Amino acid sequence: MAMKKFKKISVPLEGVKIKIENGSLVVPDNPIILFIEGDGIGPDIWRASKLVFDEAVKKAFNGKKKIAWVEVFAGEKALKVYGKNKWLPEETVEAIKEFSVAIKGPLTTPVGGGIRSLNVALRQLLDLFACVRPVKYYTGVPSPMKRPQDLDIVIFRENTEDVYSGIEFRSGTKESDELINYINRKFDQSIRKPSSIGIKPMSRFGSKRLVRKAIEYAIAKNRRSITLVHKGNIMKFTEGSFMEWGYEVAKEEFDTYTITEKELQSKYNGRQPDDKIVIKDRIADNMFQELLLRPAEYEVLATPNLNGDYLSDAAAAQVGGLGIAPGANLSYNTAIFEATHGTAPKFAGLDKVNPSSVILSGLMMFDYIGWHNVTELIEKALKRTIKSKIVTFDFAELMKDAKEVKTSEFAIEIVKNMY
């Protein structure tokens, strides 16, 4: 089947499209992978990351495999390529649908009208329903915690519902007043006027497919527990239902793999069998405390959108911050891997900022396409580089006797440590 033709996107002739057959990826030796370099510091950290990726692939496969990189456009660069108000060109979305796998740097959120957030728009347009955020510690990274190494979790955050598909009306507007009047009259409530008012939808379908993906991950990676994080003690029919639907999908579809905490006590006297994953649930505010005081007791978290947003960044702070926090946005057929921090425009073009968020997102990408030896090679090299204390300024200013290097020089050190 011939590839789609694009106006502004250049696809190399030597590249071959990744296919999906019977739900599994079929990855050629020269796969086409899309990239969006990002705004602000995006070009700096992308150049550094691409060097690391290409050298790792070359070394892992002795030059027999190579990524065919294809640039697609979003954010400020899209405006230059496509013109005014083209923050997220249709062609970019179509290309991601066509080629299935992409990696991106941070994007500017337009001020004023138009798209509320480019990241949110991509997730919704491509139905990337699972935001996956692994959080673990790398030895030597500055951390405020006494034992940051105890935290090793993967957060699965629902990516399309809750506040991401929320509807809200400003206080004092006709719409908010009409809605308040209706709710007060129809359901005997007493919402004050004037009030801003919002609605957050959370569906059985959306919640269950998110938890399903988390359980599938836990099975594949031999993780021992999944925790459903919610505020169901207060919001019983949104957050509470998320918890109930999570338990439902575990029981209905993964009964041979999972047990609840109650079953762990009643059937197994508190001793977890090697072939069982324990399904837990925790109130959202308590979960923050748990990750600080008992992080080793948690492995995979499944959360609604807003809870996962808070927890992802808070957990990242325990192991060094967003500069070393990777992320992925997944559907059944499409994956976008991304830096989880902002564009940091004051550092743009200075070759100064830590590229580790993009590099670690690349590890997730290589793992996703089945090139596990590339993942292992880069991760070991990154660990060696951090341990040697040859790091960018954000780490150097917090590490004793560290040598501060530029973004590009940090990438070169990682390549040197690939062995």
N, C-alpha and C positions, 0 to 999 in steps of 0.2 A: 504494500500500500504506500502510495506516494505521500511525502510529508506535506503539511500545509505550507503555503507561501506567505511570507511576511514582508511588510513594506520597510520596516526599520530594523528588523532583527536579522542578523547575518548568521546562518547556520552552516558550519563547515561541512564540506562534502565527505570528509573522512569520519564524521561522527555517525553513530548508530543510535536509534531511539531505544530507550528502555521500554520493554513491553510488560504487560501484566496478563498472565495466563492462569486461569483457574485460581485467582486470588493471590498468586505468587509473582514476584518480580523475575523477569528474564533479563539479565544484565550482560550486554556484550563486552568485548575487551576494550572498546573505545566508546563508552556511553556518552551521550549528550546530557550534560547537566547545566541547568540555567543558573545564572547568578545576577543579583542586583547588588551593586557595590555599596549603595547606601549614601546618605547625605552626611554633611559635617565631616566627622572623622572616618566615615565609611570607606573612601578610597584608600586611605592609609592602612587601615586594618585589613581591608580586602587584599591589597597587594601582598602584604606580609603573609596572610593566611594562604593565599593561592600558591606562593612559593613553597610553603610547608606541605601543602596537599600534593603538589606536582612531584616534589622530590620524594615524598613518602611512597607515592604510587610507583614511581620509577624504581625505587629501591626494593619495594616489596615484591614486585613482579619482574625484576631484572629487565625493565624496559619493554616488556611484552604487552603491557596494558597502559592506557593513557586516557585521561578524561578529555573529551571535546567540550570545552567551556563555551557557553553561548550567553552573551550579555543581553538581558532584558531590562526594561526601564520602569522605574517608579520614583516618585518624589521629585526633587529639584532637577535631577538630570533628565527626567521625562519631559519637563517643561521645555528644556533646551532642544530636545530631539523632536517632540511632537507639537509643541506650541502651548499657548496660554490655556490654563485650567486643565491641562491633561496630566494631572498628578498620577493617575493610574490608568494608562491607556488600555483599551479593550484588547489590543494585540498582546499585551503582556499577560493578561489573564488567559487568553486563548493559548498562548505558548506554554504556560504552566500546565494547562489541561492536556496539551498535546504531548509534552515530554515528561510529565509526572514528578520530576524531582528538581528542586531548586534550593539555593542557599542565598541568604541576603544579609546585608548590613543594616544598621539602624536607619529609619526613615523619618523625615520631618512630618509633623502633623500640621496640615494647612491651617492658617489662622483665618477666621471668618467663615464664609459659606463653603459649600462643597462637601467633600468627604470628611466625616467627623474624625476618622483616623485611618490612615492607609493600611496599617497592620490589621485593624478590625475589618476593613473593607475586603482585604484579601481573604481573611478567614471566612467571612460570610459568603462572598462570591464563589469560593471554591469549596464551601462546606467542610472546612478543616476543623472538625468538631473536637479534636483532642489536642490540647496544648500540653506538651510533655516537657517537664523541666527536671532533669537529674541534678541533684545537689550532693556533692561529696568533697572531701578535703584532700588537697595535695600538699604533701609535707613541705614546710617552709613558707607557705603562704601566710602573710600576716592575718591574724584572727583575734577577735576580742574574747574568744572562748578559751577555757582551760583545757578542754579536750575536744577540739573541733573534729578530730578523726572519728568520733563516735557517730557523727551524722553522715548517713549514706542512704539517701532516699530518692525516689522518683515520684514527682507529682504529676498526676493526670488531671488536668483542669478542663472542665467543659467549656467549649470555646465559641459557642454560637448562641446560647440562650442567656437567661438571667439578665444581668444589666447590659449585656451586649446586644440583646434584642429588646431592651426595655423601651417603654413609651412614657414620656413625661411631659408635663405641661407647667408653664411658669405661673407662679402665684399671681392672682389678680386678673388673669386672662379669662376670656369668655369660656374657653375649653376647660380650664381647671374648675371654674365655678360650676359649669354644667355637670361635670363629672362628680364633683363633690355633692351637689344637690341630689343627683341620682342615687349615689351610694348612701347618703344620709337617709333619703326617703325610702328607698327600696329595701335596704338592709338594716335600717334602724341604727345607724352609726352617728357619730357626732364629730366628724372631722371639722376642724376650725376653718373659717374663711377670714381672710384669704390665706391659702396654703398652696405651695407647689405640690404636685402629686405625680407619682410615678407608678407604673405597673411593670413587674418583672415576670415574664413567662418562663416556666420550667416544665418540660413535658416528660412523660413516661418514656417516649421514644428517645429523646435526646439524652436523658439521664442514663438509661439502660445501655445505650451503645457506648457511652463514655466508660462506664464501669466494666462493660464487656472487654473493651480494649485494655483496660488496666489489668484485668484478670488474665487475659491472654499474654500480656507482657510478663506478669509474675510467673506464670507457668513456664514460659520460654526461658526466662532468666533465673529460674530456681529461687525466686524470692519467697520468703516465708510468711509474709502477712500483707494484707491490704486494709487500709483504714478509710472508711467513708467519713468525710469531714463535712459538718452541716451545722445549721443553727435551728434545728428542728424543735428545740424546746420552746422557741418563741414563734417561728414561722412554720407552723406545723404542716401546711398543705403545699408549700413550695420546698423549702429546705428539708422538712420532715419527710415529704414524699420522695425526695432524692435518696435519702437513706433507705426508705422502704423498697424503692425500686432497685436499689443496689443489691440489697439482700435477695430480692426476687430473682434477679438475673444470675446471681451466684448459685441459688438453689435450683433454678430451672435448667440452667445450661452447663453448670460446672460442679454438679453435686459430688462427683467422684474425686474432685480436686480440693474442694473447700469445706471448711467447718466454721461455725461461729464460735465466739468466745465462750458462750454458754455450753456448747457441745464439747469444747475443749475440756471444760471442767467436769461435765456430767458423764461423758462417754470415755474420756481419756485421762481423767484424774490430773488434769493440768499439764500432761506431757504430750507435746505436739508430735504426731507421727511424721516421719520424714517425707511422706508422700501427700501431706495435706497443707493447704494454705489457710491461715486463720483470717476470717473476715471480721474486722472490728469496726466500731464507729465511735467518733468523738465529737463533742460540741466544739465549734470553731475556735472560740476564745480559749478554751482549755487546751486545744491542740498547739497553740503558740507556746504555752507553758511546757507541754510535754516535749516539744522539740528542743527546748532549752535544758530541761532537767533529766529527761529520759530518752534521748534521741535514738539510742541503740535499739529501742523496742519497736521502731517503726521503719518500714521498708518502702512500701508503695502507698501513696495517698491518692484517693479519688475524690474530687471536690467539684462543687458548682463553680461558676465562673468567678464571682467576686472573692469567695474564700480562697480559691487557688491563686488569684492575683496577689493577695496580701501574703499568703504563706510562702509563695515562690521567692519573693524578694526578701522576706524576713529570714528565710532559711539560707538564702545565698549570702546574707550578711554574716552568718555564723562561720562561713568557710572562706571569706575573703572578698565578698561583694559581687556586684553585677559584672565587673570586669572579667570575672572568671566563671560566669554563669551561662551555660548553653541552653538552647531551646529548640523545640520542633513543633510544627503544627501539622497534624496528620488527618487525612480522611482514609477511606478504604483504597483510593486510587492515586492520591496526590500527597506529596510531602514537601513542606518548605521548612528549611532549617535556618535559624536566625540568631544573631546577637540579641541579647535581651536588654541591653542598656540603650541609652539615648544617643543622640547625634553629637553631643558635646561640641557645638560649633566654635567655641573659643579655642579649641585645640585643632581645628581643621587645618590640614596641610602642614602641620608642625612635625609629623613623623614621631609622635611622642607617646601615644596612648597604647595601652595594653590590648593586643589583638586576641587574647585567649578566649574570649566569649565566642568569636567566630571560629577559631581553631577547634574548640571543643564541640561546637555545633557541627563542624565538619566530621568529627569523630562519630557523632550520632548518625550523620549521613552515610559514612562509609559502612557503619554497622548495619544500617537500613538496607543498603544495596548488597550486603553480604561480603564486603571486602574487609573481613575482620582483621586480617594481618596488617592492613594499613592503619586501622584504628589502634591496634596494639603498638605499632611502631611509633606513631605520633605521640600517643599518651606516655609511653616510656621516655621519649625524648623530651617532652614537656616537663615531666617530673624531674629529670636530670638537670634541665636548665634552671628550673626554679630552685632546686636544691643547691646548685652552684652559686646562687645569689647574683646571677647576671640577669637583671630584670628591668622592666620599664619603671618610670618614675613613681607610679602609684604604689608599687611594692617596695621600691628602693628606699623611699622615705620612711618606711615602717620596719625595715629589716636592718639589723646591725651588720656593718661591713659589706653591704651590698654594692654592686657596681651597676650604676644606672646606664641603660642603653636606649637607643631609639627603637621605635616600632620595628623598622626594617632589620635592625641589628639583632633584636630579640628573635626574629624569625630565622635569621642566619644561624644563631646559636642553637636553636631547636634542630635545624638541619644537621649541624655538626654532631649533635648528640643522637642521631639516628644510627644505631648499631645493635 
